[in-house]
Amino acid sequence: MKVKNKPIPSLRSDEEAEHFVATADLSEYDLSEFKPMRFEIAQKDAALNMRLPAVLLDAVRAKAKAKGIPYARYVRMVLEADLQNDGTKHH
């Protein structure tokens, strides 16, 4: 078993990242701190306006801040996750 202790190099472009992934032995790196990323690609062509108790909105904003994302994105993620758990998938 190889020791996973090499640090991931600083990659300054997509080309550098592609070359690194294509040529590196990733089993030599500790990737345990990596987290999945989700990119916001779909066009936002509809709007939702709703009234909430201030305490609920404050809690949503705090949760989004803790995750390092805007609260509107957090709300979309929660809605999408609930729909996916229901066996329904909307994009």
N, C-alpha and C positions, 0 to 999 in steps of 0.2 A: 504494500500500500504506500502510495506516494504521500509525502508531507505536503499539506496544503498551507503554504506560508508565503507565497509570492504575493506582493501587493499588485492590484490592478493598476497598470500604467495610466497616466493622464492621457486621454484621447481627445484631440482637439478638433477632429472633423469626422464626418461620416466615413470618409475613406480610411482614416486611421482605425476607426472602430471595426470596419469591415475586414481590414487586413489582419487586425489582432485576432478577431474571432475565427477567421479562416486559417490562421497559421499557429495560434497558441494551443498548447495542451491545457485545456481549461481544468483538467483534474488536478493541476498543480496550484490552483488558486482557491482561496476560501471565498465561496460565493454565498455563504450562509446569511449574510446581511442584505443581500439583494432582495428587492421587493418587486412584485409585478407592477407594471405601469399600464395605465389605461389612457389612451389618447382620445381627445374630444375631436372627432372628425366629422360626425354627422352634422348637417346643417340644422341650425336652430330656427325653424320657420313657423313656430307656433309659440304663443305666450300663455302663461297661467298667472292670474292675479287672484290672490286669496288672502283672507284676513285670518290671523292667528292670534292666540293669546301671546302677549309679550314674552312671558316666561318660556313658552315653547320656541319662539323665534330665537330668543337668547340662547337656549340650549342647542338649537340647530347650529347657530353661528359658532358657539364654543366648540362643538364637536368637529365642525368643518375646520376651524382654526387649528385644532389639535392634529388634524390630518394634513394640514398645510395646503388646503384647497379652498376656493371660494365657496360660500354657503349655497349658492344656486347650483353649482356642480354637485355638491354633496346631496342636495335634495334630489337631483336627477339620478344620482347613483343609488339612493335608497329606493326610489320608485322603480328603477330598472331591476334592482335585486329582488324586490318583492314580486314583480311580474315574472321574473325568471324562476323564482321559487314556486310560483303557481303553475309552472309548466307552459307559460305563455311568454313568447319572446317578441318584443317590439323594438324596432330601430327607427 
